Amino acid sequence: MVRGKTQMKRIENATSRQVTFSKRRNGLLKKAFELSVLCDAEIALIVFSTRGKLYEFASSSMQQTIERYRRTRDNTPTAFRSDEQNMQHLKEEAASMMKNIDLLEASKRKLMGEDLGSCSIEELQQIEQQLERSVSNVRARKTQIFMEQIEQLKERENALVAENSRLSEKPEPKDQRENQPQPFAESSPSSDVETELFIGLPDTRTRCGASFLRSS
């Protein structure tokens, strides 16, 4: 998949390079002709192929247009020439950006399985490898998301188990404990039954009680 800005470079495959040159050259000559007719502009276009073959277009006379260009360049003030150069530079950048956009659109169509008729075996193999890398990246990301979701579910499960355990160990409210029946406590004879008998005045109670116990 194409990412970001693609840097233009020379087409390595000779057949693809020749096909691209023919298409672009014809398009350039057509645009020059249309511009001269629609806007009444004087245009001279010169193109040399890699084999040195000349392709040209002139709306009037090539030689006259070249001479006019030389005279205009020599008579142009420096400041105006600088502005013209800047404008030309901007036009070149705009044209380069348009070419990049065209290349990106062409790459996108090829990745979608369209316009593959002009592709060579090498280009088809590159597209196939690029798609396989993209699918591999998508699957790796999907697996990562699944693992993250599983970890989140495990954390939620552990939290629920801990909360359930905490609620199970929580003491009962005081009101419920008071309402529960209490077990009967065993009483000792010494604490529940009075074994001493007191007779007489206070000063003789201890002795009478003790003698009572001895006699019993």
C-alpha positions in Angstrom: 0.0 0.0 0.0 1.3 3.4 -0.9 2.1 5.6 2.1 3.0 9.3 2.1 4.7 11.0 -0.8 6.3 8.7 -3.3 9.6 10.0 -4.8 9.7 9.8 -8.5 12.4 7.7 -10.0 13.5 6.2 -13.3 11.4 3.2 -14.5 13.8 0.3 -14.5 11.9 -2.0 -16.9 12.7 -0.9 -20.5 9.4 -2.0 -21.9 7.4 -0.2 -19.2 9.6 2.9 -19.6 9.0 3.0 -23.4 5.2 2.6 -22.9 5.1 5.4 -20.3 7.2 7.7 -22.6 4.9 7.2 -25.5 1.8 7.8 -23.4 3.2 10.9 -21.7 4.7 12.3 -24.8 1.5 12.1 -26.8 -0.4 13.7 -23.8 2.2 16.5 -23.6 1.9 17.3 -27.3 -1.9 17.2 -27.1 -1.9 19.6 -24.2 0.5 22.0 -26.0 -1.8 22.0 -29.1 -4.9 22.5 -27.0 -3.3 25.4 -25.1 -2.2 27.1 -28.4 -5.7 26.8 -29.9 -7.8 27.7 -26.8 -5.7 30.5 -25.5 -4.0 31.7 -28.7 -0.6 31.1 -27.2 2.6 30.8 -29.1 4.1 27.5 -28.1 7.2 25.6 -29.0 7.8 22.1 -27.6 11.0 20.0 -28.1 11.3 16.5 -26.8 14.3 14.1 -27.2 13.8 10.4 -26.4 16.5 8.3 -24.7 17.5 7.1 -28.1 17.9 10.6 -29.4 14.8 10.8 -31.4 13.3 14.3 -31.8 9.6 15.1 -31.2 8.5 18.7 -31.5 5.5 20.9 -31.7 5.2 24.6 -32.7 2.1 26.6 -32.9 3.7 28.9 -35.6 7.4 28.5 -36.4 9.9 26.8 -34.1 12.8 29.0 -35.2 10.8 32.2 -34.8 9.5 31.2 -31.4 13.1 30.4 -30.3 14.4 33.7 -31.5 11.5 35.5 -29.8 12.4 33.7 -26.6 16.1 34.8 -26.8 15.2 38.4 -27.5 12.6 38.5 -24.7 15.1 36.9 -22.2 17.9 39.3 -23.1 15.6 42.4 -22.8 13.8 41.3 -19.6 14.8 43.3 -16.5 16.5 41.4 -13.7 13.7 41.8 -11.2 11.0 40.8 -13.7 13.2 37.9 -14.8 13.5 36.8 -11.1 9.7 36.8 -10.7 9.4 34.9 -13.9 11.8 32.4 -12.7 10.0 32.0 -9.5 6.7 31.6 -11.3 8.3 29.0 -13.6 9.7 27.2 -10.6 6.2 27.1 -9.0 4.8 25.8 -12.3 7.3 23.0 -12.3 6.6 22.1 -8.8 2.8 22.0 -9.5 3.5 19.8 -12.6 5.7 17.5 -10.5 2.9 17.3 -7.9 0.4 16.4 -10.5 2.6 13.7 -11.8 3.0 12.3 -8.3 -0.7 12.3 -7.9 -1.1 10.5 -11.2 1.4 7.9 -10.1 -0.3 7.5 -6.7 -3.7 7.0 -8.5 -2.2 4.5 -10.9 -0.6 2.6 -8.0 -3.9 2.6 -6.1 -5.8 1.3 -9.1 -3.2 -1.5 -9.5 -3.4 -2.4 -5.8 -7.2 -2.6 -6.3 -6.7 -5.1 -9.2 -7.4 -2.6 -11.9 -5.4 -1.4 -15.0 -3.1 -4.4 -14.8 -2.9 -4.9 -18.6 0.2 -2.8 -19.0 2.1 -4.4 -16.1 5.0 -6.6 -16.6 5.7 -9.8 -14.7 8.2 -8.0 -12.4 5.6 -5.3 -11.6 2.9 -7.9 -10.9 5.2 -9.7 -8.6 6.0 -6.5 -6.7 2.3 -5.7 -6.4 1.7 -9.3 -5.1 4.5 -9.0 -2.5 3.2 -5.6 -1.4 -0.3 -6.9 -0.9 1.0 -9.9 1.0 2.9 -7.6 3.4 -0.2 -5.5 3.8 -2.3 -8.6 4.7 0.3 -9.8 7.1 0.4 -6.4 8.9 -3.4 -6.4 9.1 -3.5 -9.9 10.6 -0.8 -9.0 13.1 -2.8 -6.0 14.2 -6.0 -8.0 14.5 -4.2 -10.6 16.6 -2.8 -7.9 18.9 -6.3 -6.4 19.4 -7.7 -9.9 20.2 -5.0 -10.5 22.8 -5.6 -7.1 24.4 -9.4 -7.8 24.6 -8.7 -11.2 26.2 -6.4 -9.6 28.8 -9.1 -7.0 29.6 -11.7 -9.8 30.1 -9.3 -11.7 32.4 -8.7 -8.6 34.5 -12.5 -8.1 34.8 -12.9 -11.7 35.8 -10.3 -11.5 38.5 -11.9 -8.3 39.8 -15.3 -9.9 40.0 -13.8 -13.0 41.8 -12.1 -10.8 44.3 -15.2 -8.8 44.9 -17.3 -11.9 45.4 -14.7 -13.3 47.9 -14.8 -10.0 49.8 -18.5 -10.0 50.0 -18.5 -13.6 51.2 -16.1 -12.8 54.1 -18.0 -9.7 55.2 -19.4 -10.0 58.8 -23.2 -10.2 59.4 -24.9 -7.0 60.6 -25.4 -6.6 64.3 -29.2 -6.8 64.2 -29.0 -10.2 62.5 -26.5 -11.5 65.2 -28.9 -10.3 68.0 -31.9 -12.1 66.5 -30.1 -15.4 66.3 -30.8 -17.8 69.2 -28.1 -18.0 71.8 -26.9 -21.4 73.1 -27.7 -22.2 76.8 -24.8 -21.6 79.1 -24.0 -24.4 81.6 -24.3 -23.1 85.2 -22.1 -24.4 88.0 -23.8 -25.3 91.3 -21.5 -23.0 93.2 -22.7 -19.9 91.2 -26.4 -20.7 90.9 -27.3 -22.4 94.3 -26.7 -20.7 97.6 -25.2 -23.3 99.9 -24.8 -21.3 103.1 -27.5 -20.7 105.7 -27.2 -17.6 107.8 -28.8 -17.7 111.3 -28.7 -15.1 114.0 -27.1 -11.8 114.3 -24.6 -10.5 111.6 -21.5 -11.3 113.8 -22.5 -14.9 114.0 -23.5 -15.6 110.3 -20.1 -16.9 109.1 -19.7 -19.3 112.0 -23.2 -20.7 111.8 -23.0 -21.1 108.1 -19.7 -23.1 108.4 -21.1 -25.3 111.2 -24.2 -25.9 109.1 -22.1 -27.1 106.3 -20.1 -29.4 108.6 -23.2 -30.8 110.1 -24.8 -31.5 106.7 
